[in-house]
Amino acid sequence: RKVIWQCGMKYKGEKPRCKTPHYTEEQIKSKFVEAMNSYTKYKADILLNMKEARRVVQDTSELELKKKQKEDEQDAVIEMIQNLVDENASMAIDQNEYRKKYDELFDRSEKVKTEVEQLSSDISSKLSRGLELGKQIAQLEKLGDSVTDFSENLWGVFLEEAVAHRNGTMTFKMWDGREVMV
């Protein structure tokens, strides 16, 4: 049994139909190995770029500073709410005015809380992307001078997109935006 890949529009509707040829899985794998060999000719440059990208991605210092500032603001707002509640408990104040101030402070507290959560999420995303880049760097460093066999791992780590063309060539778009046509 043979697996064949073809355009989903090849036999749909009226003419003109898709003219892209079909490919067997083995042909696609073979073209990918060829593309990886072209891609890895620039291995040293790619590794430098990847390491720099990882350094930039993993630098969360600016986000950490913003998060700390927002947490300090959140603490200040919570303290203001507590002071308002204490004041209301210890002396007679206009309850409409109290409720208005309380609601304003509570809304501000919720807004800042949401900002802190978003910053935490952004930091986590950057760190995750840094880990992903680390895996890609390790995979590329392990590669010898040439790729001889297809690897699903390489396919998953480096390939963003594969496009088949009518003339029988394929373009492999790698994770870093480089395109290799084979």
C-alpha positions as CSV (number, residue, x, y, z in Angstrom):
1,R,0.0,0.0,0.0
2,K,1.3,3.4,-1.0
3,V,0.5,6.8,0.5
4,I,0.0,9.5,-2.1
5,W,-0.3,13.3,-1.4
6,Q,-2.2,15.5,-3.8
7,C,-3.8,18.9,-3.9
8,G,-7.3,18.8,-2.4
9,M,-8.6,20.7,-5.4
10,K,-7.2,18.3,-8.0
11,Y,-10.5,16.6,-8.8
12,K,-13.0,19.1,-7.5
13,G,-15.4,21.1,-9.6
14,E,-15.0,22.1,-13.2
15,K,-11.8,23.0,-15.0
16,P,-9.3,24.5,-14.5
17,R,-8.2,21.9,-12.0
18,C,-5.0,22.0,-9.9
19,K,-2.0,21.0,-12.0
20,T,0.3,20.2,-9.1
21,P,1.6,16.7,-9.4
22,H,0.9,14.1,-6.7
23,Y,3.8,12.9,-4.5
24,T,4.4,9.7,-2.6
25,E,5.4,10.0,1.0
26,E,8.9,8.7,0.1
27,Q,9.3,11.5,-2.6
28,I,8.4,14.1,0.0
29,K,10.8,12.6,2.6
30,S,13.5,12.5,0.0
31,K,13.0,16.1,-1.0
32,F,13.0,17.1,2.7
33,V,16.3,15.4,3.2
34,E,17.7,17.2,0.2
35,A,16.3,20.5,1.5
36,M,17.8,19.9,4.9
37,N,21.2,19.3,3.3
38,S,20.9,22.7,1.5
39,Y,19.8,24.3,4.7
40,T,22.6,22.9,6.8
41,K,25.2,24.3,4.4
42,Y,24.7,27.5,6.4
43,K,24.7,25.7,9.8
44,A,27.3,28.0,11.5
45,D,25.4,31.1,10.5
46,I,22.0,29.6,11.5
47,L,23.4,28.5,14.8
48,L,24.7,32.0,15.5
49,N,21.3,33.5,14.6
50,M,19.4,30.9,16.7
51,K,21.6,31.5,19.8
52,E,21.1,35.2,19.5
53,A,17.4,34.8,19.0
54,R,17.3,32.5,22.1
55,R,19.2,35.1,24.1
56,V,16.8,37.8,23.1
57,V,13.7,35.7,23.6
58,Q,14.8,34.5,27.1
59,D,15.5,38.1,28.3
60,T,12.5,38.8,30.3
61,S,14.0,41.5,32.4
62,E,11.9,44.3,31.0
63,L,8.7,42.3,31.5
64,E,9.8,41.3,35.0
65,L,10.3,45.0,35.9
66,K,6.9,45.9,34.5
67,K,5.3,43.0,36.4
68,K,7.0,44.1,39.7
69,Q,5.8,47.7,39.2
70,K,2.2,46.4,38.6
71,E,2.4,44.1,41.6
72,D,3.5,47.1,43.7
73,E,0.6,49.1,42.3
74,Q,-1.7,46.3,43.1
75,D,-0.4,46.2,46.7
76,A,-0.9,50.0,47.0
77,V,-4.5,49.8,45.7
78,I,-5.3,46.9,48.1
79,E,-3.9,49.0,51.0
80,M,-6.1,51.9,49.9
81,I,-9.1,49.7,49.9
82,Q,-8.3,48.4,53.4
83,N,-7.8,52.0,54.6
84,L,-11.1,53.0,53.2
85,V,-12.9,50.0,54.8
86,D,-11.2,50.8,58.2
87,E,-12.2,54.4,57.9
88,N,-15.8,53.4,57.1
89,A,-15.8,51.1,60.2
90,S,-14.3,53.7,62.6
91,M,-16.3,56.8,61.7
92,A,-19.6,57.8,60.1
93,I,-19.1,58.7,56.4
94,D,-21.5,59.1,53.5
95,Q,-22.2,55.6,52.3
96,N,-22.8,56.7,48.7
97,E,-19.4,58.4,48.7
98,Y,-17.9,55.3,50.4
99,R,-19.4,52.9,47.8
100,K,-18.3,55.1,44.9
101,K,-14.7,55.2,46.2
102,Y,-14.7,51.5,47.0
103,D,-16.0,50.5,43.5
104,E,-13.4,52.8,41.8
105,L,-10.6,51.2,43.9
106,F,-11.9,47.7,43.3
107,D,-12.2,48.2,39.5
108,R,-8.6,49.6,39.5
109,S,-7.4,46.6,41.5
110,E,-9.1,44.2,39.1
111,K,-7.5,46.0,36.1
112,V,-4.0,45.8,37.6
113,K,-4.6,42.2,38.5
114,T,-5.4,41.4,34.9
115,E,-2.3,43.3,33.8
116,V,-0.1,41.3,36.2
117,E,-1.6,38.0,34.9
118,Q,-1.0,39.1,31.3
119,L,2.6,40.0,32.1
120,S,3.1,36.6,33.8
121,S,1.7,34.9,30.7
122,D,4.0,36.9,28.4
123,I,7.0,35.9,30.5
124,S,6.1,32.3,30.5
125,S,5.6,32.4,26.7
126,K,9.0,33.9,26.2
127,L,10.7,31.3,28.4
128,S,8.8,28.5,26.5
129,R,9.9,29.9,23.2
130,G,13.5,30.0,24.5
131,L,13.3,26.3,25.5
132,E,11.9,25.5,22.0
133,L,14.9,27.3,20.5
134,G,17.2,25.4,22.8
135,K,15.8,22.1,21.4
136,Q,16.2,23.4,17.8
137,I,19.8,24.4,18.6
138,A,20.6,21.0,20.1
139,Q,19.1,19.2,17.0
140,L,21.1,21.3,14.6
141,E,24.3,20.9,16.6
142,K,23.8,17.1,16.5
143,L,23.6,17.1,12.7
144,G,26.7,16.1,10.9
145,D,27.8,17.6,7.6
146,S,24.8,16.0,5.8
147,V,21.5,14.4,6.5
148,T,21.2,11.0,5.0
149,D,17.8,9.7,6.3
150,F,14.5,11.3,6.9
151,S,13.7,12.1,10.5
152,E,10.2,13.0,11.8
153,N,12.0,14.9,14.6
154,L,13.9,17.1,12.1
155,W,10.6,17.6,10.2
156,G,8.8,18.7,13.3
157,V,11.6,20.9,14.7
158,F,12.7,22.8,11.6
159,L,9.8,22.8,9.1
160,E,7.1,25.4,9.1
161,E,5.6,24.7,5.7
162,A,6.1,22.6,2.6
163,V,4.7,23.8,-0.8
164,A,4.5,21.6,-3.9
165,H,4.8,23.4,-7.2
166,R,3.4,22.5,-10.7
167,N,6.9,22.1,-12.1
168,G,7.6,19.2,-9.7
169,T,9.7,21.2,-7.2
170,M,8.9,21.8,-3.6
171,T,9.7,24.7,-1.3
172,F,10.4,24.0,2.3
173,K,10.0,27.0,4.6
174,M,12.1,26.5,7.7
175,W,11.4,27.8,11.2
176,D,13.6,30.9,10.7
177,G,11.9,31.9,7.5
178,R,14.5,30.6,5.1
179,E,13.0,28.9,2.1
180,V,14.8,26.0,0.3
181,M,13.5,24.9,-3.1
182,V,14.3,21.4,-4.3
